[in-house]
């Protein structure tokens, strides 16, 4: 036989021997491990067996080394999953509640398919510390009772613990959406959201604004309160008196807390913009304030959506009857003026500022601010900062100017150019200047995002969170800027939820060392997590 043919035959034989081996890899998506939840994915293996061979999994070894407190892990389960680590509703193949750093499952699972996927899931103590980590690595897999396939642990740091603030169906609410978060003058955390009672759909519908309080930095949360509920107003059922687009603002001087929401009364005809008479509980009509002629010029309840504000003088325990500020803030020719989701801010001079959004005299969307210089007694709305933008949040920069970070409709499905629209004002929105990073730096899939200012060890930080993707609301990432938003170095990025959800978020300061975030994630409708800044700025 010629040398070349002999060499090729040898190569094919070696390849054939290699191909006959079972191939196993371990993967771990970045996801929060939620306290009290049953099926927290902490990693999964892919098993590829040689075609036609009989292969059975007979043992699984895994390590919890690097987990902050193993006693908080109530159970580890091993179960079949899909190619992405999801589909975890099925029965566990094996589980253990007696855990140590090194653990082993004995089992016998014949593999029928050539490629299968198997997940490790964790049930965590409901009181698990929200600053702790859960670190699970699959270290070895036993096949056919004898062959040991060793997997090198590659994940040195554990997944972050989170709290499932809102779950589907909780308190009888079909869907909890549009989270906001702030810290009161007394240090209480106040989380707000839409309580969408009958479906996940936006206005119009039976939607109230709800709130949960935490007096221990987010470790535990008090029961849900309804704080903006228009009930059966004006002879129409609650499904035609929804309140949405919630935003919260804590006055850092007086301690008063304000919550703004958008109320829609009835339905406008999408073609004519005229209010529809005779609606009942059985009426099927629906429209959204951003759709067609769903909100129109004027200030009356049968013309346009209404801008409501409720306040609390006792740290969020009780709330006032809402005040309707539509007539004093909305220009009559505009089709809409609404709060923008998230939180507002108190400026250094005491001015209160809500981020807002609307539709101009031609129905085109814009972003702006609405502010009060007298502690919330009266409110003034600025000029639009930019057109074809909507949900926004505002921060005060070191020089006293305001930066407005906006959702830009031009980004929808576009890879380049893509980026949040950024504008700055020095006169409370009478005039606006586009920022150098506008539509160029902070990638988005056209979704709400949050921005927050925080002082940390003599550093002034801007924290920003959104789905870090141009095409989908996944890769929920916290980013930081140390230069007033000019740059957002990748070394200061923190991925919190790789899978994501609806993608809305909000950030607050818990103390100098710690941030709190709420977001619409993959494991719960609204997730709360605590972030130690020392983890990022090491």
Residue, then its C-alpha position, 0 to 999 in steps of 0.5 A: x500500500x502506498x504511503x499516502x493511502x496508508x496515512x489516509x486510512x490511519x487518519x480515518x481509523x483514528x477519526x472513527x475511533x474518536x467518533x465512537x466516543x460519547x461526547x458531553x459538554x456542560x453549559x450554564x446560561x447567566x440567569x438569576x437563581x430566584x429565592x423560593x422557586x422550584x426550577x432554577x436552571x443552574x446549568x445543563x449538559x449535552x450528551x451526543x452518543x454514537x449513532x446505533x450504539x446502546x448508551x445509558x447514563x449511570x452516574x452524574x457528579x456535580x460540585x457546589x464549590x463556590x456557593x456562598x451558603x450551601x444550606x440555602x440550597x434546598x434541593x438539586x434536581x436532574x431532569x431532561x430539558x431542551x437544547x437551550x436548557x428550558x422546558x423544565x416542567x417535567x418530572x425529575x430523573x434524580x434529585x437530592x436534598x442532602x447536599x455538600x460541596x461534592x455530590x453524585x447522582x446514581x441513575x440508569x437512563x438509556x439514551x434513545x436519541x442521539x443527542x439529549x439535554x439534561x438540566x441541573x435545577x435548584x430550589x432555593x430557600x425563600x429567605x436566601x440572602x440576595x447578595x449570595x451566589x449559587x455555583x454548580x458545575x457538572x464534574x463527571x458523567x458515568x456511562x454504561x456503568x464504567x466509563x467516566x467522562x470528566x468535565x473540567x469545571x469552567x465556571x468560577x463565579x456563581x449565579x446571582x440570587x434574585x427575588x421573584x417580586x411578581x409571578x404570573x397569577x400572583x394576587x389574582x393578577x394575570x400579568x404584572x408589567x412595567x416596573x419602577x423602583x425608588x428609595x424613599x428618604x427613610x430608606x424604604x424600597x418602593x416597587x411599582x408596576x401595572x397590575x393587569x388583571x385579565x390579560x397581559x395586553x396594554x391599555x385599554x383594559x382592567x389595569x391598576x397601579x400597584x406597589x410593594x414596599x421593603x423596609x429591609x433593603x429588598x430582602x423581604x417585601x410587604x403585600x401588594x397595595x393598589x394605589x391608582x384604581x379608577x374602578x367603575x368610573x363614569x358609568x363604565x366598567x373597570x375594563x374601560x378605566x385602565x391606568x398604566x405607564x407608571x412612574x415613581x418619584x421620591x422627593x429627597x427633601x420633603x420625603x413625599x412620594x409621587x406616583x404618576x399613571x396614565x388613565x384611559x376612560x372608554x374607547x376612541x374610534x381608531x378612524x375618527x378619534x370620536x369617543x364611543x358611546x354605550x360601552x358595556x362589560x361585554x363590549x369587545x372594542x380595544x385600542x391603545x393610546x399609541x395606536x391610530x387615534x387612540x388618544x386625541x387633541x384636547x384635555x377632556x376625559x372623552x378626548x384624550x388619556x389623562x395624566x394622574x398623580x397620587x402622593x404619599x406622606x407616610x413613606x408609601x403606606x397610604x396614598x391620596x386620591x389622584x390629582x388630574x394634571x392633564x389640563x395644566x400640562x398637556x398642550x391642547x393640540x397634542x394627541x397625548x401626554x403620558x408618564x414614562x415608566x421607571x422613576x423620576x428624580x429630585x434635582x440639587x435645587x429641589x426641583x422634581x422631574x418626571x420623565x414623560x412622553x407624548x404624541x404631537x399635533x400630528x400624532x407623532x411620538x416624542x419624549x420630554x420632561x414634566x417638572x415641579x418647582x413647588x414640591x409637587x403643587x403645580x407641574x410644567x411640561x417641557x418642549x419635546x427633546x426629540x421626535x419619534x422617541x417614547x419611553x425615557x428616563x432622566x438624570x442630572x449631570x454634575x454641571x446641573x444639566x439634565x440628560x434624557x435617555x430615550x427609546x428610539x423607534x428608528x432602532x427597531x430591528x436595525x443593527x446599524x445605526x443603532x443606539x439610544x437617543x440622548x439629549x441634554x438640556x440646561x433650561x428644564x427642556x426649553x431647549x435641547x442639545x443632542x449628546x455626542x453618544x446619541x443613536x450610536x452607543x447604547x444598543x437597544x431592540x427598541x425597548x424601555x431602558x433605565x438610567x440612574x445616578x449614584x455616588x460611589x467612593x467619590x466617583x459619580x456613576x451613571x448606571x444604565x440597564x436594558x436588553x443589550x441586543x438590537x433584535x430581541x429583549x434578552x441579554x439584560x445587562x447593567x452598564x456603568x459610565x464614569x465620565x457622565x455618559x461619554x463612555x460605557x466600558x465593557x469591563x463594567x458591564x454586568x449581564x443579569x439575565x441572558x434569556x430576558x423577558x419583556x425587558x423593562x427595568x429600573x435602578x435605585x440606590x439602596x446604600x452607597x455600596x449597593x444598587x437595587x434593580x427590578x426588571x422583567x426577566x425570564x424566571x419571573x414577571x418582575x425580578x428584584x436583585x441587589x448588586x454590590x458595586x465592589x463586585x464591579x469596581x474591584 
